[in-house]
Structure formats: structure tokens, C-alpha cells
């Protein structure tokens, strides 16, 4: 047992949690960089537009996890416990394969503040169309994840407290994330 999935809407802190866990010497993956890609309706990979995409573009394309990449990570997690942080349109296909599901929850004002922060290194949510899509999707995502058995974490707390709560839930579930010896 060793795979944890941390999900949440855009701006909920998934990438920050992945980075904080790595800073603490634990294995974590930001799914945006390892598992996911933009795809058109037939499943072919497409590039995210250089200019802010229209709502029509967003609705016609999907942020998907590549199944072979998920397979590889989950196979590795049998020997080396792992936290995967991220969401994708097709993640429901993979939820049952994770040993623990955690949901980072934020409210709309916090989401807006985080997504529109000029210092944020992810452009998704900075344009009006991606921000509106994010605001519309967040409550549906949270409801679906709670129905799937996700453990909610209040992501309005400071990052250290959010990460501590995730580690507590992980340990309680019997998943022990070893600290790398070289940190």
C-alpha cells in the first residue's frame, strides 16, 4: 500500500503540496508535469494555445492523464510510497487504483485570488475564460470527489498545516512516506 492522490480545483494548492512534500524529502509528483497533457476529442495530444484560450477551445479539449504513465507510477508506488497531486478530466478512470484519496477544498474568493496572482507560475486561470471554467468546475469536482470517498482538507490553511494534515491522513491510512536520506 503506497499510493495517495491529492485532488482539488485549480488554485487549491496541489502543486504547492507536491513541492512541500519534496522539500520535506518525501516522494511526490505534480501530475501536471508527469501524467497530463491536453488532448482533442479523438485523444490526440495538442498544445495549449499561446494566447489565452477561448471558452470554446477549453470545452472542446481535455486535460487528460496518459494511462501508461499512471500505470508506471502506480507500479513504482508498490515499492516506494508516493503522493500524486493533480486532477484531470479522466482521473475518475484511475481513482480506485489509489490507496487514499484526499481533496483540497477552497472557496471561490480564495480560488480567484490564487489563480489571478501575477506571481503564480501557471497561466491557467489568469484569463477570463479559464478562470470562469475553473469557478464552474470546482464545486462539481469537489462533490464528485467527496462522493468517491475523498478525505476533505481545508486548503485555506497555511501550506505547512495543509501538508501536515495530508501526512496525518496518509499515516492513519497505513501509508508511510519515507524521508529520503539525502535531504
MISEBA-249331 format. One record per residue (C-alpha): residue in one letter; x, y, z; residue number from 1. Coordinates in nm, 2 decimals. Each point is the difference from the previous one (the first is absolute). Layout:
BEGIN
 residu      u      v      w num
      A      X      Y      Z NUM
...
***
This chain:
BEGIN
 residu      u      v      w num
      X   0.00   0.00   0.00   1
      X   0.15   0.32  -0.10   2
      X  -0.18   0.23  -0.24   3
      X  -0.18   0.32   0.10   4
      X  -0.18   0.23  -0.23   5
      X  -0.05   0.36   0.10   6
      X  -0.26   0.18  -0.21   7
      X  -0.17   0.34  -0.01   8
      X  -0.11   0.27  -0.23   9
      X   0.24   0.24  -0.17  10
      X   0.17   0.22   0.27  11
      X  -0.07  -0.24   0.28  12
      X   0.37  -0.06   0.07  13
      X   0.08  -0.34  -0.16  14
      X   0.33   0.11  -0.16  15
      X   0.10   0.18   0.32  16
      X  -0.07  -0.31   0.20  17
      X   0.20  -0.22  -0.24  18
      X   0.29   0.25   0.03  19
      X  -0.02   0.01   0.38  20
      X   0.00  -0.37   0.03  21
      X   0.31  -0.02  -0.22  22
      X   0.16   0.28   0.21  23
      X  -0.06  -0.22   0.30  24
      X   0.17  -0.29  -0.17  25
      X  -0.30  -0.21  -0.10  26
      X  -0.10  -0.14  -0.34  27
      X  -0.26   0.21  -0.17  28
      X  -0.10   0.07  -0.35  29
      X  -0.17   0.30  -0.15  30
      X  -0.23  -0.17  -0.25  31
      X   0.00   0.31  -0.23  32
      X   0.36  -0.07  -0.09  33
      X   0.01  -0.38   0.01  34
      X  -0.34  -0.14  -0.09  35
      X  -0.20   0.25  -0.19  36
      X  -0.04   0.15  -0.34  37
      X  -0.26   0.20  -0.20  38
      X  -0.19  -0.22  -0.25  39
      X  -0.25   0.06  -0.27  40
      X  -0.33  -0.20  -0.02  41
      X   0.17  -0.29  -0.18  42
      X   0.27  -0.03   0.27  43
      X   0.29   0.16  -0.19  44
      X   0.23   0.22   0.19  45
      X  -0.03   0.37  -0.07  46
      X   0.19   0.31   0.11  47
      X  -0.16   0.24   0.24  48
      X  -0.05   0.33  -0.19  49
      X   0.27   0.26   0.04  50
      X  -0.27   0.26   0.04  51
      X  -0.27  -0.04   0.26  52
      X  -0.24  -0.27  -0.13  53
      X  -0.36   0.07  -0.07  54
      X  -0.28  -0.18   0.20  55
      X  -0.08  -0.18  -0.32  56
      X   0.36  -0.14  -0.02  57
      X  -0.01  -0.11   0.36  58
      X  -0.33  -0.17  -0.05  59
      X   0.13  -0.18  -0.31  60
      X   0.32  -0.13   0.16  61
      X   0.08  -0.20   0.31  62
      X   0.28  -0.01   0.26  63
      X   0.06  -0.37   0.02  64
      X   0.23  -0.24   0.18  65
      X   0.19  -0.24  -0.23  66
      X  -0.10  -0.34   0.12  67
      X   0.34  -0.16  -0.06  68
      X   0.16   0.27   0.22  69
      X  -0.25  -0.07   0.28  70
      X   0.07  -0.37  -0.03  71
      X   0.38   0.06   0.03  72
      X  -0.03   0.23   0.31  73
      X  -0.25  -0.24   0.18  74
      X   0.23  -0.30  -0.07  75
      X   0.29   0.20   0.15  76
      X  -0.21   0.09   0.31  77
      X  -0.03  -0.36   0.10  78
      X   0.36   0.01   0.11  79
      X   0.04   0.38   0.06  80
      X  -0.30   0.18   0.15  81
      X  -0.10   0.30  -0.20  82
      X  -0.23   0.30   0.01  83
      X  -0.14   0.11  -0.34  84
      X  -0.14   0.36   0.00  85
      X  -0.23   0.10  -0.29  86
      X  -0.32  -0.03  -0.18  87
      X  -0.11  -0.09  -0.35  88
      X  -0.33  -0.05  -0.19  89
      X   0.07  -0.38  -0.01  90
      X   0.13  -0.05   0.35  91
      X  -0.32  -0.17   0.10  92
      X   0.12  -0.30  -0.21  93
      X   0.29  -0.03   0.24  94
      X  -0.14   0.09   0.35  95
      X  -0.06  -0.36   0.11  96
      X   0.37  -0.08  -0.06  97
      X   0.12   0.24   0.27  98
      X   0.01  -0.10   0.36  99
      X  -0.10   0.33   0.14 100
      X  -0.19   0.30  -0.16 101
      X   0.03   0.35   0.16 102
      X  -0.19   0.31  -0.12 103
      X   0.14   0.35   0.05 104
      X  -0.29   0.23   0.04 105
      X   0.00   0.38  -0.05 106
      X  -0.28   0.25  -0.04 107
      X  -0.06   0.21  -0.31 108
      X   0.16   0.33   0.13 109
      X   0.32  -0.19   0.09 110
      X   0.00  -0.18  -0.33 111
      X  -0.03   0.33  -0.19 112
      X   0.28   0.16   0.21 113
      X   0.24  -0.29  -0.05 114
      X  -0.07  -0.04  -0.37 115
      X   0.03   0.36  -0.09 116
      X   0.32   0.06   0.21 117
      X   0.26   0.15  -0.24 118
      X   0.28  -0.20   0.17 119
      X  -0.18  -0.34  -0.07 120
      X   0.21  -0.21  -0.24 121
      X  -0.31  -0.16  -0.17 122
      X  -0.20   0.21  -0.24 123
      X  -0.31  -0.22   0.02 124
      X  -0.26   0.22   0.18 125
      X   0.16   0.33  -0.08 126
      X  -0.22   0.06  -0.31 127
      X  -0.37   0.07   0.04 128
      X  -0.10  -0.33  -0.19 129
      X   0.23  -0.22   0.21 130
      X  -0.10   0.17   0.32 131
      X  -0.37  -0.04  -0.07 132
      X   0.05  -0.37  -0.10 133
      X   0.19  -0.05   0.33 134
      X  -0.27   0.16   0.21 135
      X  -0.27  -0.21  -0.17 136
      X   0.19  -0.32   0.03 137
      X   0.12   0.02   0.36 138
      X  -0.34  -0.07   0.18 139
      X  -0.07  -0.29  -0.24 140
      X   0.35  -0.15   0.05 141
      X  -0.03   0.03   0.38 142
      X  -0.34  -0.16   0.01 143
      X   0.12  -0.29  -0.22 144
      X   0.31  -0.06   0.20 145
      X  -0.19   0.01   0.33 146
      X  -0.24  -0.25  -0.14 147
      X   0.29  -0.22  -0.10 148
      X   0.12   0.00   0.36 149
      X   0.26   0.27   0.00 150
      X   0.12   0.13   0.33 151
      X  -0.05   0.38   0.00 152
      X   0.28   0.23   0.11 153
      X  -0.06   0.38   0.05 154
      X   0.25   0.14  -0.24 155
      X  -0.06   0.36   0.13 156
      X   0.26  -0.09   0.28 157
      X   0.37   0.08  -0.04 158
      X   0.18  -0.24  -0.23 159
      X   0.19  -0.16   0.29 160
      X  -0.33  -0.08   0.18 161
      X  -0.16  -0.14  -0.31 162
      X   0.30  -0.22  -0.06 163
      X   0.01  -0.11   0.36 164
      X  -0.37  -0.10  -0.02 165
      X   0.07  -0.20  -0.32 166
      X   0.28  -0.18   0.17 167
      X  -0.22  -0.08   0.30 168
      X  -0.27  -0.14  -0.23 169
      X   0.26  -0.20  -0.19 170
      X   0.15  -0.15   0.31 171
      X  -0.34  -0.08   0.15 172
      X  -0.08  -0.19  -0.33 173
      X   0.32  -0.21   0.06 174
      X   0.20   0.17  -0.27 175
      X   0.34   0.10   0.12 176
      X   0.19   0.24  -0.21 177
      X   0.37  -0.04   0.07 178
      X   0.22   0.30   0.01 179
      X   0.29  -0.02  -0.24 180
      X   0.34  -0.04   0.17 181
      X   0.17   0.27  -0.20 182
      X  -0.23   0.30   0.10 183
***
